[in-house]
Structure formats: C-alpha cells, structure tokens
Amino acid sequence: MVREKTINFSSSAIRHLLGTPIINEPNNFEAFVQHPPSLETISETICTASPDWILNVHNEPVGIPRTALTKEAWNWLRFINARLYPSSHLSEVSKDRAILFYAILTGIPLDIGRYIHNSIRRSARGGMFVSLYFPSLITALCQEEGLVNLPSDELIQSDTTINEENRAPPPPLAPAHRRQCRSRELGPEDRLTHVEEGLHRLQL
C-alpha cells in the first residue's frame, strides 16, 4: 500500500505494463534453475573458450570473468544487469547470471512478469543485495493507480540505456582463442524485444 492506495504489482500487472506475452508454462524456468546443466555445458554456449571459473573460499565456482563471454553474451550481460537482474558490476559474471544467460540463449521459456515480480518480493523481504529492485517500474505501477509525484519526491534519472555510446565491447581475444559461435534461433531475443522497449520507456 502506498499513500493509502493498494498497488497491484502482480505478474499479470507487470506483463500488462511492459506489453510482454503470457508464458503458458511459467514454471519451466524455475524448474530449469533447480537443475541446470553442467558448468562445462554453460561455458560452451556463453564463452569464447573454456573459462577459469572464479572460486570462493570453499573452492566452489561462483562466477566467470566477463572477458570470457562471447559478444552476444556480453550484450545480454548489459541488458540483464540493467533490466532483469540489477547490478552495476561488470568485471565478472555470477554463476546465477551465467545460468540465466544460458536459459535465454537456448530458448528456455521465461515469464518476464513472474520473474520481475519474484525479484521485487525478494528485495522487499531483504533477500537481495539491492535495497529495492525496479523502483521506476514500481513508480509506473503507482501511477497506474492514479498516484502522482509530489513536489517533495526525489526523482533519480539513471542512465542504463544500452546504446553505442555507453556499451563498451569486451577486449578482443587473440586469433588462436577465437572459435565459431554456436548457431541458435532468434526466438528468445525476439520474445524479449518488448521488454527492452517497455523498460526503456520507463527509464528503468
């Protein structure tokens, strides 16, 4: 509830606001995350070569250097960090993000409204590193209910737009390390086009 108004931030409300489609099998991604493929399989899809995984104090893999990513995966990193999994840290890719890359690039159905809704709930409960995810989206949902900005409200303009001016490609690899990228269908990227356009309008 915000200023005595109940705000609907359900999966369907978010999908409606962003113009994203309903996924008939919304639990596919959740099931995939519970039993992801091996790190070697993930690396073959999102990396130019087998990377040196970053290990934690228990010698468990927790991430990869972003310089190991393919150009396509690098572009998805900017999109995901700005739009789906907020983060400004680009020097390395967490294991969770690597799994998300793989899911997108291999066409695992992802319900954007459900994904964002769950992220907002976890953030509100204190289970995320960011104090509150998707503040601009939440503001837009408030406006849908008739709330307006007050003179005392602070408006923060963040520049997370993915464009040629602020998108620095990863350093080029030596020719010996280059390999042919695995071909794939464009379905997942097409399905997320409306998400980027909707969030760009919100300046999320």
MOGI-V936837 format. One record per residue. N is the residue number from 1. RES is the residue in one small letter. PHI is phi as a letter, one per 40 degrees, with the letter a starting at -180 (NA if undefined). NEAR is the number of other ideal C-beta (glycine too) atoms within 10 Angstrom. D_CENTER is the distance of its C-alpha to the mean C-alpha in Angstrom with 1 decimal. Layout:
<<N RES PHI NEAR D_CENTER> <N RES PHI NEAR D_CENTER>>
//
This chain:
<<1 m NA 6 26.4> <2 v b 12 26.4> <3 r f 11 29.8> <4 e g 6 31.5> <5 k b 11 29.2> <6 t c 7 27.0> <7 i b 16 23.5> <8 n c 13 21.9> <9 f b 19 18.2> <10 s c 13 18.3> <11 s d 19 16.0> <12 s c 12 18.5> <13 a c 16 18.8> <14 i c 25 15.1> <15 r c 22 15.3> <16 h c 15 18.6> <17 l c 21 17.4> <18 l c 22 14.6> <19 g g 13 16.8> <20 t c 22 14.7> <21 p c 11 16.8> <22 i c 12 17.8> <23 i c 19 17.1> <24 n c 8 20.5> <25 e b 10 19.4> <26 p c 15 16.7> <27 n c 11 17.3> <28 n d 15 16.8> <29 f c 20 13.3> <30 e c 13 14.6> <31 a c 10 17.7> <32 f c 18 16.0> <33 v c 13 14.2> <34 q c 7 17.7> <35 h b 6 19.3> <36 p c 17 17.1> <37 p c 14 19.2> <38 s c 8 20.8> <39 l c 17 19.3> <40 e c 8 21.7> <41 t c 11 20.4> <42 i c 21 16.7> <43 s c 18 18.1> <44 e c 15 20.2> <45 t c 18 17.3> <46 i b 27 14.9> <47 c b 20 17.7> <48 t c 18 20.8> <49 a a 13 22.9> <50 s c 11 23.1> <51 p c 21 21.5> <52 d c 9 23.0> <53 w c 16 20.6> <54 i c 15 20.6> <55 l b 11 22.6> <56 n c 10 23.1> <57 v c 6 26.6> <58 h c 6 27.1> <59 n g 6 26.4> <60 e b 10 23.3> <61 p c 14 20.4> <62 v b 16 17.4> <63 g i 19 15.7> <64 i b 24 16.6> <65 p c 15 17.5> <66 r c 18 15.1> <67 t c 16 18.4> <68 a c 23 18.5> <69 l c 21 15.7> <70 t c 20 16.8> <71 k c 12 16.4> <72 e c 17 14.1> <73 a c 25 11.8> <74 w c 21 12.1> <75 n c 16 11.2> <76 w c 22 7.9> <77 l c 22 7.4> <78 r c 17 8.3> <79 f c 19 6.2> <80 i c 19 2.7> <81 n c 18 5.3> <82 a c 20 6.8> <83 r b 23 5.3> <84 l b 22 2.9> <85 y b 19 4.0> <86 p d 20 6.9> <87 s a 14 9.1> <88 s b 9 11.8> <89 h c 12 12.8> <90 l b 13 12.9> <91 s c 8 16.0> <92 e a 14 14.7> <93 v b 29 11.8> <94 s c 15 12.0> <95 k c 18 13.1> <96 d c 13 10.4> <97 r c 23 7.7> <98 a c 27 10.5> <99 i c 19 11.0> <100 l c 25 7.6> <101 f d 23 8.5> <102 y d 21 11.9> <103 a c 20 11.3> <104 i c 22 9.8> <105 l c 20 12.6> <106 t b 17 15.2> <107 g g 14 14.7> <108 i c 18 14.0> <109 p d 16 14.0> <110 l b 22 10.9> <111 d c 23 12.0> <112 i c 23 9.5> <113 g d 23 12.1> <114 r c 20 12.7> <115 y c 21 9.3> <116 i c 26 9.1> <117 h d 19 12.8> <118 n c 14 12.7> <119 s c 18 10.5> <120 i c 20 13.0> <121 r c 13 15.8> <122 r c 12 15.0> <123 s c 18 14.7> <124 a c 14 18.0> <125 r c 8 19.6> <126 g g 7 18.9> <127 g c 9 16.9> <128 m b 16 14.0> <129 f c 9 14.5> <130 v c 13 13.8> <131 s c 9 16.7> <132 l a 11 15.1> <133 y c 21 11.6> <134 f f 23 11.4> <135 p c 16 15.0> <136 s c 17 15.4> <137 l c 20 14.3> <138 i c 18 16.7> <139 t c 17 19.3> <140 a c 19 19.1> <141 l c 21 19.6> <142 c c 17 22.6> <143 q c 13 24.0> <144 e c 14 23.9> <145 e c 13 26.3> <146 g g 8 28.5> <147 l c 15 27.7> <148 v b 8 28.2> <149 n c 11 27.6> <150 l c 7 30.5> <151 p d 4 32.2> <152 s c 5 31.3> <153 d c 8 27.5> <154 e c 5 25.6> <155 l b 7 23.2> <156 i b 7 20.6> <157 q c 6 19.5> <158 s b 12 16.5> <159 d b 9 16.0> <160 t b 17 12.4> <161 t c 15 13.5> <162 i c 15 12.9> <163 n a 9 16.5> <164 e c 6 19.3> <165 e c 8 20.5> <166 n b 10 17.7> <167 r b 11 16.0> <168 a c 10 18.0> <169 p c 8 18.0> <170 p c 18 18.5> <171 p d 7 22.3> <172 p c 10 24.2> <173 l c 14 25.4> <174 a c 6 29.0> <175 p d 6 30.3> <176 a c 7 31.3> <177 h c 10 27.7> <178 r c 11 26.4> <179 r a 12 25.9> <180 q c 5 25.3> <181 c c 12 21.7> <182 r c 12 21.6> <183 s c 5 21.9> <184 r a 13 19.6> <185 e c 10 19.6> <186 l c 9 17.5> <187 g d 10 16.8> <188 p d 17 13.0> <189 e c 17 12.5> <190 d c 9 15.1> <191 r c 17 13.7> <192 l c 19 10.5> <193 t d 12 12.9> <194 h c 15 13.9> <195 v c 22 10.5> <196 e c 17 10.4> <197 e c 11 14.1> <198 g c 20 14.1> <199 l c 24 11.7> <200 h c 15 13.7> <201 r c 13 16.8> <202 l c 14 15.8> <203 q f 13 14.9> <204 l c 25 12.0>>
//
